[in-house]
Amino acid sequence: MASSDIRTTFQSFRDDIDAYNDRRERLIKASRDITNLSKKTIFLLHRLVLENAESLDDREVYLAAAKKGYEKLREVQNAYAGLRAELLEADMFWRYERQVSPGLQEYIEALSFAWYLEHGSLIPFSEVQKSISDSDGKAYFPLTVADYLLGLSDLTGELMRFAISGLSRKGGRKKAMEVCAFVRTCKADFDRFTPFIYELRKKQSVTTQSLEKIEDTVYAICVRSSEYDLPPEMLDDIVASISQSSRSKRGDEDEE
């Protein structure tokens, strides 16, 4: 083989490696931006629920929060639409899946939280895939079962915060018990997939910790409630006042 042919071959190798690294860096940056947007959406959902803590209609509060969350997540969906050419070219998604996965899991966590507020259930796989597809139903890239389950596993941490912070609302005791039962069911269902998805085992340990925190809270509420022969409405008021005074105290300590 002539030296010029060898040079041409290695120049081709160099171009391929440069193209791979450039695309990889673009996807890492996009995934980081998507992660940040998704986290902001989660914070927004928590804030909207707490800001309307005095509302008497929980359902109305949750639906309004979910609607705002969906609107915020359109930024993420637009970002994925922009990555379509990067990922579908010669099935590049499978080559760069590890760069896409972290942001996608965070997006699924935010989307599933909004879905839970609206429907009170886990978001179906088909709905997640639909959310990252165009108006004709053509996916920007394939959604893997692993990313779907890993994103849902992260949701349990947000449900723990939602349940505990929601104690200040009227009916918060009942909601905390509902969330506790829901997270317990999720953990039991997800545990069956841990032998097949390596990263899920680690996330399930975090889910276990979240479940224990909810159970401890619910247990304390049940024990304290049994000590008072009061109507449920009065107990809700007591719990709400204690939660609000506790938050005010923490706020004063932070200012000091």
Disulfide bonds with the S-S distance in Angstrom:
none
